[in-house]
Amino acid sequence: MKIEQIYTGCLAQGAYYITSNGEAAIIDPLREIQPYLDRLERDGVKLKYIFETHFHADFVSGHVDLSKETGAPIVYGPNAACEFDCISAKDGQEFKIGKITIKALHTPGHTMESTTFLLIDENGKDHAIFSGDTLFIGDVGRPDLAQKAAGMTQDQLAGILFHSLRDKIMTLADDVIVYPAHGAGSACGKNMSKETVSTIGNQKATNYALRANMTEEEFIKEVTDGLLPPPAYFSMNVAMNKQGYESFETVLHNGMKAINVKEFEAVAEETGALILDTRSAADFSKGFIPQSINIGINGDFAPWVGTLIADVKQPIILVTATGMEEETVTRLSRVGFDTIIGHLEGGFEAWQNAGFEIDTVNRITAEQFSNEFKFGEDKVIDIRKETEYEAEHIDDAYSKPLAYINDWVKDINPNEHFYLHCAGGYRSMIAASILQARGFRNFSEVEGGFGAISKTNVPKSDFVCQSKVLK
């Protein structure tokens, strides 16, 4: 028996590849399936089952394409009303893979079909659970995403999750390994650890939601407290995972279409496409195609695309660094953005060399900011998360998280200059590009963000540990 966690950092997502005696199972696969097919061939094993812990909201799974390519059936838990061929397993139903057994433990609460898969080794011993979004390391799944589909409130779903954890998971032996679907950075929970593997015993001892003496009422209060609104693209991803989707190969083929500089503007206008520039913040600030939105590929790219663009059907034309076209299309497809018209041939350099109009962002250093900033007079907008702001911030700065820019942008006075910053410059350049695309140019974006500002003499609040803020 062999278990491999395939972790994708930009999505904070864990897929699992399991083999035993010439047979294999894959749990919660990513959208692009070729790496799995290559691995199966290299290992000389046959894929017997594709297990899905639930209908994922934060990414599009590769289950449909993988099943078509291999003939392996897709297995969900109870209540899974797939719009394609799948097995909706009964609670306790067992599946054989070589010499091991995978047992479905129905654990609703995050969603009503959520299922934890228990791996029983060849000696009949409970070895590990693949807990999906039911149990994370340090946290549990948020109970607010499936309210509409379940016809329940988040408190009712949290109550169901409480019993799933106590009746199905906490009764397992302490040495059973926990393999979750997500780690720190995912929007599917609020307090996940950076660790991606643990044990039942360790989680009983350290996970706030598994406290032994916790009542159902306490659990509901603690699990639902401080939940941020889910990104708008979540419901669209659920629909794609439930109904099926365009083949990844088709999406990749379309996105790899090179559009030359002479055709670029016409194509953008005809299709209503958003111009998405995925270069670094530093490169983007020096020059970009007017009206472009910058979300750098070397960051939390896919989640920010999903949060800020939201509509997965929005046509997109890409501007990327040379050689990053395929990677960008792949990452977009993982969160359901399939309407990719193509990419600018030769990238921004080709546009610039052709003499077309370019735009820039007024980016200043933290030292410049320190020298210019007049406390009590100048306005500062801090676009970090609320918890980052509460931990430490520039005195009198306004907290306006990037995730809510579509709400707070309407309150900006176009005649009043302001300074804009995040933690390191990645998010503030996203905000700067959105603001300029909407006609706002009355700001200076601070390079290096609060990390650089904190080293200057700009007045700041007293530091508070973020872990304390989260509590």
ZALODREN-292960 format. One record per residue (C-alpha): residue in three letters; x, y, z. Coordinates in steps of 0.25 Angstrom, whole numbers, plus 5000, padded with zeros to 4 digits. Example, Ala and Ser with C-alpha at 12.3 -4.5 7.8 and 13.67 -1.06 7.14 Angstrom:
BEGIN
r: ALA; east: 5049; north: 4982; up: 5031
r: SER; east: 5055; north: 4996; up: 5029
//
This chain:
BEGIN
r: MET; east: 5000; north: 5000; up: 5000
r: LYS; east: 5005; north: 5014; up: 4996
r: ILE; east: 4998; north: 5027; up: 4999
r: GLU; east: 5003; north: 5040; up: 4993
r: GLN; east: 4998; north: 5054; up: 4996
r: ILE; east: 4998; north: 5063; up: 4984
r: TYR; east: 4998; north: 5077; up: 4990
r: THR; east: 4995; north: 5089; up: 4981
r: GLY; east: 5000; north: 5102; up: 4989
r: CYS; east: 4993; north: 5112; up: 4980
r: LEU; east: 4979; north: 5106; up: 4984
r: ALA; east: 4984; north: 5100; up: 4997
r: GLN; east: 4978; north: 5087; up: 4992
r: GLY; east: 4981; north: 5073; up: 4995
r: ALA; east: 4978; north: 5062; up: 4985
r: TYR; east: 4982; north: 5047; up: 4988
r: TYR; east: 4988; north: 5036; up: 4980
r: ILE; east: 4987; north: 5022; up: 4986
r: THR; east: 4992; north: 5009; up: 4981
r: SER; east: 4991; north: 4994; up: 4985
r: ASN; east: 4994; north: 4981; up: 4978
r: GLY; east: 4993; north: 4987; up: 4964
r: GLU; east: 4981; north: 4996; up: 4966
r: ALA; east: 4979; north: 5010; up: 4970
r: ALA; east: 4969; north: 5021; up: 4975
r: ILE; east: 4970; north: 5036; up: 4974
r: ILE; east: 4963; north: 5045; up: 4983
r: ASP; east: 4959; north: 5059; up: 4980
r: PRO; east: 4967; north: 5061; up: 4967
r: LEU; east: 4971; north: 5074; up: 4961
r: ARG; east: 4965; north: 5079; up: 4947
r: GLU; east: 4977; north: 5075; up: 4939
r: ILE; east: 4978; north: 5060; up: 4938
r: GLN; east: 4990; north: 5057; up: 4930
r: PRO; east: 4999; north: 5056; up: 4942
r: TYR; east: 4990; north: 5045; up: 4948
r: LEU; east: 4990; north: 5038; up: 4935
r: ASP; east: 5005; north: 5038; up: 4934
r: ARG; east: 5006; north: 5033; up: 4948
r: LEU; east: 4997; north: 5022; up: 4946
r: GLU; east: 5004; north: 5017; up: 4934
r: ARG; east: 5018; north: 5019; up: 4940
r: ASP; east: 5014; north: 5011; up: 4952
r: GLY; east: 5007; north: 5000; up: 4944
r: VAL; east: 4994; north: 5001; up: 4952
r: LYS; east: 4979; north: 5002; up: 4948
r: LEU; east: 4970; north: 5013; up: 4953
r: LYS; east: 4959; north: 5006; up: 4960
r: TYR; east: 4951; north: 5017; up: 4967
r: ILE; east: 4951; north: 5033; up: 4967
r: PHE; east: 4946; north: 5037; up: 4981
r: GLU; east: 4940; north: 5051; up: 4983
r: THR; east: 4938; north: 5056; up: 4997
r: HIS; east: 4928; north: 5066; up: 4993
r: PHE; east: 4924; north: 5076; up: 4982
r: HIS; east: 4936; north: 5085; up: 4983
r: ALA; east: 4933; north: 5100; up: 4983
r: ASP; east: 4947; north: 5106; up: 4982
r: PHE; east: 4952; north: 5098; up: 4970
r: VAL; east: 4947; north: 5090; up: 4959
r: SER; east: 4951; north: 5075; up: 4961
r: GLY; east: 4956; north: 5066; up: 4950
r: HIS; east: 4947; north: 5055; up: 4953
r: VAL; east: 4939; north: 5055; up: 4940
r: ASP; east: 4950; north: 5056; up: 4930
r: LEU; east: 4958; north: 5045; up: 4938
r: SER; east: 4946; north: 5036; up: 4938
r: LYS; east: 4945; north: 5037; up: 4923
r: GLU; east: 4959; north: 5034; up: 4921
r: THR; east: 4961; north: 5022; up: 4930
r: GLY; east: 4947; north: 5017; up: 4931
r: ALA; east: 4948; north: 5017; up: 4946
r: PRO; east: 4935; north: 5021; up: 4953
r: ILE; east: 4933; north: 5033; up: 4961
r: VAL; east: 4929; north: 5031; up: 4976
r: TYR; east: 4922; north: 5041; up: 4984
r: GLY; east: 4915; north: 5040; up: 4998
r: PRO; east: 4900; north: 5039; up: 5000
r: ASN; east: 4891; north: 5050; up: 4995
r: ALA; east: 4900; north: 5053; up: 4983
r: ALA; east: 4891; north: 5056; up: 4972
r: CYS; east: 4901; north: 5056; up: 4960
r: GLU; east: 4897; north: 5060; up: 4946
r: PHE; east: 4907; north: 5050; up: 4941
r: ASP; east: 4909; north: 5035; up: 4944
r: CYS; east: 4914; north: 5033; up: 4958
r: ILE; east: 4912; north: 5024; up: 4970
r: SER; east: 4905; north: 5031; up: 4982
r: ALA; east: 4911; north: 5022; up: 4993
r: LYS; east: 4903; north: 5018; up: 5005
r: ASP; east: 4908; north: 5021; up: 5019
r: GLY; east: 4917; north: 5009; up: 5022
r: GLN; east: 4919; north: 5004; up: 5008
r: GLU; east: 4932; north: 4998; up: 5005
r: PHE; east: 4941; north: 4998; up: 4992
r: LYS; east: 4953; north: 4989; up: 4990
r: ILE; east: 4966; north: 4994; up: 4984
r: GLY; east: 4976; north: 4983; up: 4983
r: LYS; east: 4978; north: 4978; up: 4997
r: ILE; east: 4972; north: 4990; up: 5004
r: THR; east: 4958; north: 4995; up: 5007
r: ILE; east: 4952; north: 5009; up: 5006
r: LYS; east: 4940; north: 5011; up: 5014
r: ALA; east: 4930; north: 5023; up: 5012
r: LEU; east: 4926; north: 5030; up: 5025
r: HIS; east: 4915; north: 5040; up: 5023
r: THR; east: 4919; north: 5053; up: 5030
r: PRO; east: 4910; north: 5064; up: 5026
r: GLY; east: 4910; north: 5078; up: 5031
r: HIS; east: 4920; north: 5085; up: 5022
r: THR; east: 4910; north: 5080; up: 5011
r: MET; east: 4900; north: 5069; up: 5012
r: GLU; east: 4907; north: 5060; up: 5003
r: SER; east: 4921; north: 5062; up: 5010
r: THR; east: 4927; north: 5048; up: 5012
r: THR; east: 4940; north: 5044; up: 5019
r: PHE; east: 4947; north: 5032; up: 5013
r: LEU; east: 4953; north: 5022; up: 5023
r: LEU; east: 4965; north: 5014; up: 5018
r: ILE; east: 4966; north: 5000; up: 5025
r: ASP; east: 4979; north: 4993; up: 5022
r: GLU; east: 4981; north: 4979; up: 5018
r: ASN; east: 4981; north: 4974; up: 5032
r: GLY; east: 4968; north: 4980; up: 5035
r: LYS; east: 4973; north: 4992; up: 5043
r: ASP; east: 4968; north: 5006; up: 5042
r: HIS; east: 4979; north: 5014; up: 5036
r: ALA; east: 4975; north: 5027; up: 5031
r: ILE; east: 4963; north: 5036; up: 5027
r: PHE; east: 4962; north: 5046; up: 5015
r: SER; east: 4953; north: 5056; up: 5022
r: GLY; east: 4951; north: 5066; up: 5011
r: ASP; east: 4945; north: 5079; up: 5016
r: THR; east: 4939; north: 5072; up: 5029
r: LEU; east: 4952; north: 5072; up: 5037
r: PHE; east: 4964; north: 5081; up: 5034
r: ILE; east: 4977; north: 5081; up: 5042
r: GLY; east: 4973; north: 5091; up: 5053
r: ASP; east: 4959; north: 5094; up: 5048
r: VAL; east: 4946; north: 5088; up: 5042
r: GLY; east: 4939; north: 5092; up: 5029
r: ARG; east: 4930; north: 5104; up: 5029
r: PRO; east: 4915; north: 5101; up: 5030
r: ASP; east: 4910; north: 5113; up: 5022
r: LEU; east: 4913; north: 5109; up: 5008
r: ALA; east: 4901; north: 5099; up: 5006
r: GLN; east: 4890; north: 5106; up: 5013
r: LYS; east: 4882; north: 5109; up: 5000
r: ALA; east: 4883; north: 5095; up: 4994
r: ALA; east: 4880; north: 5088; up: 5008
r: GLY; east: 4869; north: 5098; up: 5011
r: MET; east: 4875; north: 5100; up: 5025
r: THR; east: 4882; north: 5111; up: 5033
r: GLN; east: 4897; north: 5111; up: 5035
r: ASP; east: 4894; north: 5108; up: 5050
r: GLN; east: 4886; north: 5096; up: 5046
r: LEU; east: 4897; north: 5091; up: 5037
r: ALA; east: 4907; north: 5094; up: 5048
r: GLY; east: 4899; north: 5085; up: 5058
r: ILE; east: 4899; north: 5074; up: 5048
r: LEU; east: 4914; north: 5075; up: 5046
r: PHE; east: 4916; north: 5074; up: 5061
r: HIS; east: 4910; north: 5061; up: 5061
r: SER; east: 4917; north: 5056; up: 5049
r: LEU; east: 4930; north: 5059; up: 5056
r: ARG; east: 4927; north: 5053; up: 5069
r: ASP; east: 4919; north: 5041; up: 5064
r: LYS; east: 4928; north: 5037; up: 5052
r: ILE; east: 4942; north: 5043; up: 5053
r: MET; east: 4945; north: 5045; up: 5068
r: THR; east: 4941; north: 5031; up: 5071
r: LEU; east: 4953; north: 5026; up: 5062
r: ALA; east: 4966; north: 5022; up: 5069
r: ASP; east: 4976; north: 5033; up: 5072
r: ASP; east: 4987; north: 5027; up: 5063
r: VAL; east: 4978; north: 5028; up: 5050
r: ILE; east: 4984; north: 5038; up: 5041
r: VAL; east: 4976; north: 5050; up: 5036
r: TYR; east: 4978; north: 5055; up: 5021
r: PRO; east: 4969; north: 5067; up: 5019
r: ALA; east: 4965; north: 5074; up: 5006
r: HIS; east: 4971; north: 5087; up: 5009
r: GLY; east: 4981; north: 5095; up: 5017
r: ALA; east: 4984; north: 5109; up: 5022
r: GLY; east: 4980; north: 5119; up: 5011
r: SER; east: 4967; north: 5112; up: 5007
r: ALA; east: 4954; north: 5120; up: 5008
r: CYS; east: 4947; north: 5107; up: 5012
r: GLY; east: 4951; north: 5109; up: 5027
r: LYS; east: 4956; north: 5120; up: 5036
r: ASN; east: 4967; north: 5115; up: 5045
r: MET; east: 4974; north: 5104; up: 5037
r: SER; east: 4988; north: 5100; up: 5040
r: LYS; east: 5000; north: 5101; up: 5031
r: GLU; east: 5002; north: 5086; up: 5034
r: THR; east: 4995; north: 5077; up: 5024
r: VAL; east: 4995; north: 5063; up: 5031
r: SER; east: 4992; north: 5060; up: 5046
r: THR; east: 4985; north: 5049; up: 5054
r: ILE; east: 4972; north: 5048; up: 5061
r: GLY; east: 4979; north: 5048; up: 5074
r: ASN; east: 4986; north: 5061; up: 5071
r: GLN; east: 4974; north: 5068; up: 5066
r: LYS; east: 4966; north: 5064; up: 5078
r: ALA; east: 4977; north: 5070; up: 5087
r: THR; east: 4979; north: 5083; up: 5078
r: ASN; east: 4967; north: 5086; up: 5069
r: TYR; east: 4958; north: 5096; up: 5076
r: ALA; east: 4945; north: 5089; up: 5069
r: LEU; east: 4948; north: 5075; up: 5075
r: ARG; east: 4949; north: 5080; up: 5090
r: ALA; east: 4944; north: 5068; up: 5098
r: ASN; east: 4935; north: 5075; up: 5107
r: MET; east: 4929; north: 5085; up: 5096
r: THR; east: 4914; north: 5085; up: 5095
r: GLU; east: 4907; north: 5086; up: 5082
r: GLU; east: 4903; north: 5100; up: 5085
r: GLU; east: 4917; north: 5104; up: 5088
r: PHE; east: 4922; north: 5097; up: 5075
r: ILE; east: 4911; north: 5105; up: 5067
r: LYS; east: 4916; north: 5118; up: 5072
r: GLU; east: 4930; north: 5116; up: 5071
r: VAL; east: 4930; north: 5110; up: 5057
r: THR; east: 4921; north: 5121; up: 5051
r: ASP; east: 4927; north: 5133; up: 5058
r: GLY; east: 4936; north: 5141; up: 5049
r: LEU; east: 4932; north: 5134; up: 5036
r: LEU; east: 4935; north: 5144; up: 5024
r: PRO; east: 4925; north: 5143; up: 5012
r: PRO; east: 4929; north: 5132; up: 5002
r: PRO; east: 4935; north: 5137; up: 4989
r: ALA; east: 4924; north: 5139; up: 4978
r: TYR; east: 4931; north: 5128; up: 4969
r: PHE; east: 4928; north: 5117; up: 4979
r: SER; east: 4914; north: 5114; up: 4975
r: MET; east: 4918; north: 5114; up: 4960
r: ASN; east: 4929; north: 5103; up: 4963
r: VAL; east: 4919; north: 5095; up: 4971
r: ALA; east: 4910; north: 5095; up: 4959
r: MET; east: 4922; north: 5091; up: 4950
r: ASN; east: 4926; north: 5080; up: 4959
r: LYS; east: 4911; north: 5075; up: 4960
r: GLN; east: 4907; north: 5076; up: 4945
r: GLY; east: 4920; north: 5074; up: 4937
r: TYR; east: 4929; north: 5083; up: 4929
r: GLU; east: 4937; north: 5086; up: 4917
r: SER; east: 4949; north: 5077; up: 4915
r: PHE; east: 4962; north: 5083; up: 4920
r: GLU; east: 4969; north: 5080; up: 4907
r: THR; east: 4958; north: 5089; up: 4900
r: VAL; east: 4960; north: 5100; up: 4910
r: LEU; east: 4975; north: 5099; up: 4909
r: HIS; east: 4975; north: 5099; up: 4893
r: ASN; east: 4966; north: 5112; up: 4893
r: GLY; east: 4975; north: 5119; up: 4903
r: MET; east: 4988; north: 5116; up: 4896
r: LYS; east: 4983; north: 5123; up: 4884
r: ALA; east: 4993; north: 5134; up: 4881
r: ILE; east: 4987; north: 5148; up: 4877
r: ASN; east: 4996; north: 5158; up: 4871
r: VAL; east: 4997; north: 5172; up: 4875
r: LYS; east: 4989; north: 5177; up: 4863
r: GLU; east: 4977; north: 5169; up: 4866
r: PHE; east: 4977; north: 5169; up: 4881
r: GLU; east: 4969; north: 5182; up: 4883
r: ALA; east: 4958; north: 5177; up: 4873
r: VAL; east: 4957; north: 5164; up: 4879
r: ALA; east: 4956; north: 5169; up: 4893
r: GLU; east: 4945; north: 5179; up: 4889
r: GLU; east: 4937; north: 5169; up: 4880
r: THR; east: 4937; north: 5158; up: 4891
r: GLY; east: 4936; north: 5168; up: 4903
r: ALA; east: 4948; north: 5161; up: 4909
r: LEU; east: 4955; north: 5165; up: 4922
r: ILE; east: 4970; north: 5167; up: 4920
r: LEU; east: 4977; north: 5160; up: 4931
r: ASP; east: 4991; north: 5163; up: 4932
r: THR; east: 4998; north: 5152; up: 4941
r: ARG; east: 5012; north: 5158; up: 4942
r: SER; east: 5019; north: 5162; up: 4955
r: ALA; east: 5014; north: 5175; up: 4962
r: ALA; east: 5028; north: 5181; up: 4959
r: ASP; east: 5027; north: 5179; up: 4944
r: PHE; east: 5012; north: 5183; up: 4943
r: SER; east: 5015; north: 5196; up: 4950
r: LYS; east: 5025; north: 5201; up: 4940
r: GLY; east: 5015; north: 5199; up: 4928
r: PHE; east: 5003; north: 5191; up: 4924
r: ILE; east: 4992; north: 5192; up: 4914
r: PRO; east: 4981; north: 5202; up: 4918
r: GLN; east: 4969; north: 5196; up: 4926
r: SER; east: 4977; north: 5183; up: 4929
r: ILE; east: 4975; north: 5176; up: 4943
r: ASN; east: 4987; north: 5171; up: 4949
r: ILE; east: 4987; north: 5158; up: 4957
r: GLY; east: 5001; north: 5152; up: 4958
r: ILE; east: 5003; north: 5137; up: 4955
r: ASN; east: 5013; north: 5137; up: 4966
r: GLY; east: 5004; north: 5138; up: 4978
r: ASP; east: 4990; north: 5134; up: 4982
r: PHE; east: 4986; north: 5135; up: 4967
r: ALA; east: 4974; north: 5126; up: 4965
r: PRO; east: 4966; north: 5130; up: 4978
r: TRP; east: 4968; north: 5145; up: 4975
r: VAL; east: 4963; north: 5143; up: 4961
r: GLY; east: 4951; north: 5135; up: 4966
r: THR; east: 4948; north: 5146; up: 4977
r: LEU; east: 4950; north: 5158; up: 4969
r: ILE; east: 4945; north: 5154; up: 4955
r: ALA; east: 4935; north: 5145; up: 4961
r: ASP; east: 4927; north: 5141; up: 4948
r: VAL; east: 4934; north: 5129; up: 4943
r: LYS; east: 4927; north: 5131; up: 4929
r: GLN; east: 4934; north: 5145; up: 4927
r: PRO; east: 4943; north: 5144; up: 4915
r: ILE; east: 4958; north: 5147; up: 4918
r: ILE; east: 4970; north: 5150; up: 4909
r: LEU; east: 4983; north: 5148; up: 4916
r: VAL; east: 4996; north: 5156; up: 4916
r: THR; east: 5007; north: 5147; up: 4923
r: ALA; east: 5022; north: 5147; up: 4924
r: THR; east: 5028; north: 5139; up: 4913
r: GLY; east: 5026; north: 5124; up: 4915
r: MET; east: 5015; north: 5125; up: 4925
r: GLU; east: 5003; north: 5124; up: 4916
r: GLU; east: 5000; north: 5109; up: 4919
r: GLU; east: 5002; north: 5110; up: 4934
r: THR; east: 4993; north: 5122; up: 4934
r: VAL; east: 4982; north: 5115; up: 4926
r: THR; east: 4983; north: 5103; up: 4935
r: ARG; east: 4982; north: 5111; up: 4948
r: LEU; east: 4970; north: 5118; up: 4943
r: SER; east: 4963; north: 5105; up: 4939
r: ARG; east: 4965; north: 5100; up: 4953
r: VAL; east: 4955; north: 5110; up: 4958
r: GLY; east: 4945; north: 5109; up: 4946
r: PHE; east: 4950; north: 5121; up: 4937
r: ASP; east: 4948; north: 5114; up: 4924
r: THR; east: 4945; north: 5125; up: 4914
r: ILE; east: 4959; north: 5129; up: 4911
r: ILE; east: 4960; north: 5135; up: 4897
r: GLY; east: 4975; north: 5134; up: 4896
r: HIS; east: 4987; north: 5142; up: 4900
r: LEU; east: 4995; north: 5154; up: 4894
r: GLU; east: 5006; north: 5148; up: 4885
r: GLY; east: 5020; north: 5153; up: 4890
r: GLY; east: 5014; north: 5158; up: 4903
r: PHE; east: 5014; north: 5173; up: 4908
r: GLU; east: 5028; north: 5175; up: 4901
r: ALA; east: 5022; north: 5173; up: 4887
r: TRP; east: 5011; north: 5183; up: 4891
r: GLN; east: 5021; north: 5193; up: 4895
r: ASN; east: 5030; north: 5191; up: 4883
r: ALA; east: 5018; north: 5193; up: 4874
r: GLY; east: 5017; north: 5207; up: 4880
r: PHE; east: 5003; north: 5205; up: 4885
r: GLU; east: 4998; north: 5213; up: 4897
r: ILE; east: 5002; north: 5209; up: 4911
r: ASP; east: 4999; north: 5212; up: 4925
r: THR; east: 5006; north: 5212; up: 4938
r: VAL; east: 5004; north: 5212; up: 4953
r: ASN; east: 5009; north: 5223; up: 4962
r: ARG; east: 5017; north: 5213; up: 4971
r: ILE; east: 5026; north: 5219; up: 4982
r: THR; east: 5036; north: 5213; up: 4992
r: ALA; east: 5033; north: 5212; up: 5007
r: GLU; east: 5044; north: 5222; up: 5009
r: GLN; east: 5037; north: 5232; up: 5000
r: PHE; east: 5024; north: 5229; up: 5007
r: SER; east: 5030; north: 5232; up: 5021
r: ASN; east: 5036; north: 5245; up: 5016
r: GLU; east: 5023; north: 5250; up: 5009
r: PHE; east: 5013; north: 5245; up: 5019
r: LYS; east: 5007; north: 5255; up: 5028
r: PHE; east: 5000; north: 5249; up: 5040
r: GLY; east: 4986; north: 5254; up: 5042
r: GLU; east: 4985; north: 5260; up: 5028
r: ASP; east: 4988; north: 5249; up: 5018
r: LYS; east: 4978; north: 5238; up: 5016
r: VAL; east: 4983; north: 5223; up: 5016
r: ILE; east: 4975; north: 5211; up: 5011
r: ASP; east: 4980; north: 5198; up: 5016
r: ILE; east: 4975; north: 5186; up: 5008
r: ARG; east: 4980; north: 5175; up: 5016
r: LYS; east: 4970; north: 5165; up: 5023
r: GLU; east: 4963; north: 5171; up: 5036
r: THR; east: 4972; north: 5161; up: 5044
r: GLU; east: 4985; north: 5167; up: 5038
r: TYR; east: 4980; north: 5181; up: 5041
r: GLU; east: 4976; north: 5178; up: 5055
r: ALA; east: 4989; north: 5172; up: 5058
r: GLU; east: 4997; north: 5185; up: 5054
r: HIS; east: 4994; north: 5197; up: 5045
r: ILE; east: 4998; north: 5211; up: 5042
r: ASP; east: 4991; north: 5220; up: 5051
r: ASP; east: 4978; north: 5226; up: 5045
r: ALA; east: 4979; north: 5217; up: 5033
r: TYR; east: 4965; north: 5212; up: 5027
r: SER; east: 4963; north: 5197; up: 5027
r: LYS; east: 4957; north: 5193; up: 5013
r: PRO; east: 4960; north: 5179; up: 5010
r: LEU; east: 4963; north: 5176; up: 4995
r: ALA; east: 4952; north: 5165; up: 4995
r: TYR; east: 4942; north: 5176; up: 4997
r: ILE; east: 4947; north: 5186; up: 4987
r: ASN; east: 4935; north: 5185; up: 4979
r: ASP; east: 4927; north: 5190; up: 4991
r: TRP; east: 4936; north: 5201; up: 4996
r: VAL; east: 4941; north: 5207; up: 4983
r: LYS; east: 4928; north: 5215; up: 4981
r: ASP; east: 4932; north: 5223; up: 4994
r: ILE; east: 4945; north: 5228; up: 4988
r: ASN; east: 4946; north: 5243; up: 4986
r: PRO; east: 4953; north: 5244; up: 4972
r: ASN; east: 4958; north: 5258; up: 4976
r: GLU; east: 4965; north: 5254; up: 4989
r: HIS; east: 4979; north: 5247; up: 4989
r: PHE; east: 4981; north: 5235; up: 4997
r: TYR; east: 4992; north: 5224; up: 4999
r: LEU; east: 4989; north: 5210; up: 4997
r: HIS; east: 4997; north: 5198; up: 5003
r: CYS; east: 4995; north: 5183; up: 5006
r: ALA; east: 5005; north: 5174; up: 5013
r: GLY; east: 5016; north: 5173; up: 5002
r: GLY; east: 5011; north: 5179; up: 4989
r: TYR; east: 5004; north: 5168; up: 4982
r: ARG; east: 4990; north: 5171; up: 4987
r: SER; east: 4991; north: 5186; up: 4986
r: MET; east: 4995; north: 5185; up: 4971
r: ILE; east: 4983; north: 5177; up: 4969
r: ALA; east: 4975; north: 5188; up: 4975
r: ALA; east: 4983; north: 5199; up: 4968
r: SER; east: 4980; north: 5192; up: 4954
r: ILE; east: 4965; north: 5191; up: 4958
r: LEU; east: 4964; north: 5206; up: 4962
r: GLN; east: 4971; north: 5211; up: 4950
r: ALA; east: 4962; north: 5203; up: 4941
r: ARG; east: 4950; north: 5210; up: 4947
r: GLY; east: 4956; north: 5224; up: 4945
r: PHE; east: 4963; north: 5226; up: 4959
r: ARG; east: 4977; north: 5232; up: 4958
r: ASN; east: 4978; north: 5240; up: 4971
r: PHE; east: 4986; north: 5230; up: 4979
r: SER; east: 5000; north: 5225; up: 4981
r: GLU; east: 5003; north: 5211; up: 4983
r: VAL; east: 5014; north: 5207; up: 4993
r: GLU; east: 5024; north: 5197; up: 4989
r: GLY; east: 5027; north: 5186; up: 4999
r: GLY; east: 5014; north: 5189; up: 5007
r: PHE; east: 5013; north: 5189; up: 5022
r: GLY; east: 5025; north: 5180; up: 5023
r: ALA; east: 5034; north: 5191; up: 5017
r: ILE; east: 5026; north: 5202; up: 5024
r: SER; east: 5028; north: 5196; up: 5038
r: LYS; east: 5043; north: 5198; up: 5037
r: THR; east: 5041; north: 5213; up: 5035
r: ASN; east: 5037; north: 5224; up: 5046
r: VAL; east: 5022; north: 5225; up: 5041
r: PRO; east: 5013; north: 5224; up: 5054
r: LYS; east: 5007; north: 5210; up: 5056
r: SER; east: 4998; north: 5204; up: 5065
r: ASP; east: 5003; north: 5194; up: 5076
r: PHE; east: 5006; north: 5180; up: 5070
r: VAL; east: 4996; north: 5169; up: 5074
r: CYS; east: 4999; north: 5155; up: 5071
r: GLN; east: 4989; north: 5150; up: 5060
r: SER; east: 4986; north: 5137; up: 5066
r: LYS; east: 4980; north: 5145; up: 5078
r: VAL; east: 4973; north: 5154; up: 5068
r: LEU; east: 4967; north: 5141; up: 5062
r: LYS; east: 4961; north: 5137; up: 5075
//
